[in-house]
Amino acid sequence: MHDCRQTQDNLVDLMFDELDFATRARVRAEVEACAGCSAQYRSFTATLAACDEASAALTPRESYWPQYHDALGRRLALAADVAIENVTTAKAPTESVSFWKRLLTTSIRVPAPLAATAMLIFVASSILALTLLARPAPEPVVLAAPPASTQELNAPQIKLIEVPVVQEKIITQIVYVPRRRSTTTGGGGAAGGDNPRRQLPRENLAGVNSSKASSPAALPRANLSGFKPAGEMNLRIIKGSSTREQ
Amino acid sequence: MEAFATLARSYERRLLVLALHYCRDRHDAEDLSQEVWLKAFRALKSFRGESSFYTWLRQITINTFLNDRRASGLKSAQVVELDAWETTRRDAANSNYFPLMRPPRGLEETVEQGFLVSRVMDALGDLTPQQRLIFLLKHQEGMTYEEISESLGCSTGATKKALFRAVLKLRQCLGVGMEAADYEPHPVRKSC
């Protein structure tokens, strides 16, 4: 199927012999078969022929070249003189100067992607460094020594340790303490009313045991009924005491 | 230096014609071609013989042309060039002063030749410097798309497209063979 547009896109390539063998043969056949494409091709070749003819007419005649050679020779001689001057002046400076000059003006060929990557890394690290510098530093916490005694105060060495606190955290915790159950008096009083004699030593004992913990008002009154004083009296003299006591 | 001057004579005509098509002004072309020779003379030590001398010289030529284009980028170079070309064309038509043109055989041929040269130069002036350079490298120098794209630092597709547009524009400006081409599939914009 012949497509004029596609064929005419290939006409310039055909004219400049830029098609491969198979494509060239196909396009040639299509150009010969289609009147429009053939006319296009002829107009293109005629255009190039006109350019060739003008180019041939512009080719300089022989009488032109001597003056061209003179002008070119003068410019070349001038350039050669300048080059010789440059070589002479370049050898004059001392070796140290030339070394530093060479060191400062030396360039290295680096592939463009590598250079771009290095540049990106440099820019990113610079931005990161600037960001870190701009951030305010955390306030150092000074741990002071506890109030010391006189001797410690007189001691010359007070060590202060600065610990940077990165982040402060306050932890709140609720501690539940079991409430103390209050002592009930109803049950104990009913039991004691039945037999006070039996109750006495228990209450005395309880009073002695709990004398430190309970209040004096809570202690029962001592009952002296049935108290029998001792018939004998033993006196123990403790030796070694003072003369008056003996 | 004498040896270099002898070497220069082998390629000077080719180089001058290329510069003349590119600059479209005789004085500019002379100046540009001599600048190419000077650069080649200064850079002769860097020639390692990996390519032919002319390939090396052609790359210097292309770089010089591109730098020259950049240097005179925003000034109204085209107007100046066209004015200069009009002057040289008038000189050529009036007398045999214009030294680049071959001596014509008769008055009729002189007029015809001058007219054709002026039309081609005007048509080349309508191209962008990039299109003109690509067309000249392809048509005059016979370089391949790959060589041109490598020399100019652009893709092969861009080179092909620029050449296609250049040929279309030249054909339109010259009006050559248009009577045979009734079919116009790709109209060319006037501005490009």
HADDOCK unambig.tbl for C-alpha pairs under 7 A between the chains (distance, minus, plus):
assign (segid A and resid 5 and name CA) (segid B and resid 185 and name CA) 6.46 0.50 0.50
assign (segid A and resid 12 and name CA) (segid B and resid 164 and name CA) 6.31 0.50 0.50
assign (segid A and resid 36 and name CA) (segid B and resid 181 and name CA) 6.55 0.50 0.50
assign (segid A and resid 36 and name CA) (segid B and resid 182 and name CA) 6.83 0.50 0.50
assign (segid A and resid 36 and name CA) (segid B and resid 183 and name CA) 5.46 0.50 0.50
assign (segid A and resid 39 and name CA) (segid B and resid 180 and name CA) 5.03 0.50 0.50
assign (segid A and resid 39 and name CA) (segid B and resid 181 and name CA) 4.34 0.50 0.50
assign (segid A and resid 40 and name CA) (segid B and resid 181 and name CA) 5.12 0.50 0.50
assign (segid A and resid 42 and name CA) (segid B and resid 177 and name CA) 6.79 0.50 0.50
assign (segid A and resid 43 and name CA) (segid B and resid 176 and name CA) 6.28 0.50 0.50
assign (segid A and resid 43 and name CA) (segid B and resid 177 and name CA) 4.40 0.50 0.50
assign (segid A and resid 43 and name CA) (segid B and resid 178 and name CA) 5.97 0.50 0.50
assign (segid A and resid 43 and name CA) (segid B and resid 180 and name CA) 6.80 0.50 0.50
assign (segid A and resid 43 and name CA) (segid B and resid 181 and name CA) 6.46 0.50 0.50
assign (segid A and resid 44 and name CA) (segid B and resid 171 and name CA) 6.69 0.50 0.50
assign (segid A and resid 46 and name CA) (segid B and resid 176 and name CA) 6.06 0.50 0.50
assign (segid A and resid 46 and name CA) (segid B and resid 177 and name CA) 5.98 0.50 0.50
assign (segid A and resid 47 and name CA) (segid B and resid 170 and name CA) 6.96 0.50 0.50
assign (segid A and resid 47 and name CA) (segid B and resid 171 and name CA) 5.50 0.50 0.50
assign (segid A and resid 47 and name CA) (segid B and resid 176 and name CA) 5.67 0.50 0.50
assign (segid A and resid 51 and name CA) (segid B and resid 120 and name CA) 6.22 0.50 0.50
assign (segid A and resid 54 and name CA) (segid B and resid 116 and name CA) 6.21 0.50 0.50
assign (segid A and resid 54 and name CA) (segid B and resid 117 and name CA) 4.88 0.50 0.50
assign (segid A and resid 54 and name CA) (segid B and resid 120 and name CA) 6.72 0.50 0.50
assign (segid A and resid 57 and name CA) (segid B and resid 101 and name CA) 5.54 0.50 0.50
assign (segid A and resid 57 and name CA) (segid B and resid 102 and name CA) 5.88 0.50 0.50
assign (segid A and resid 57 and name CA) (segid B and resid 113 and name CA) 6.97 0.50 0.50
assign (segid A and resid 58 and name CA) (segid B and resid 100 and name CA) 5.69 0.50 0.50
assign (segid A and resid 58 and name CA) (segid B and resid 101 and name CA) 4.84 0.50 0.50
assign (segid A and resid 58 and name CA) (segid B and resid 102 and name CA) 6.90 0.50 0.50
assign (segid A and resid 59 and name CA) (segid B and resid 17 and name CA) 6.53 0.50 0.50
assign (segid A and resid 59 and name CA) (segid B and resid 100 and name CA) 6.02 0.50 0.50
assign (segid A and resid 59 and name CA) (segid B and resid 101 and name CA) 6.14 0.50 0.50
assign (segid A and resid 59 and name CA) (segid B and resid 102 and name CA) 6.66 0.50 0.50
assign (segid A and resid 60 and name CA) (segid B and resid 99 and name CA) 6.67 0.50 0.50
assign (segid A and resid 60 and name CA) (segid B and resid 100 and name CA) 3.93 0.50 0.50
assign (segid A and resid 60 and name CA) (segid B and resid 101 and name CA) 5.69 0.50 0.50
assign (segid A and resid 60 and name CA) (segid B and resid 102 and name CA) 6.37 0.50 0.50
assign (segid A and resid 61 and name CA) (segid B and resid 99 and name CA) 6.80 0.50 0.50
assign (segid A and resid 61 and name CA) (segid B and resid 100 and name CA) 5.91 0.50 0.50
assign (segid A and resid 61 and name CA) (segid B and resid 101 and name CA) 6.53 0.50 0.50
assign (segid A and resid 61 and name CA) (segid B and resid 102 and name CA) 5.40 0.50 0.50
assign (segid A and resid 64 and name CA) (segid B and resid 99 and name CA) 5.97 0.50 0.50
assign (segid A and resid 64 and name CA) (segid B and resid 100 and name CA) 6.89 0.50 0.50
assign (segid A and resid 72 and name CA) (segid B and resid 34 and name CA) 6.08 0.50 0.50
assign (segid A and resid 76 and name CA) (segid B and resid 38 and name CA) 6.26 0.50 0.50
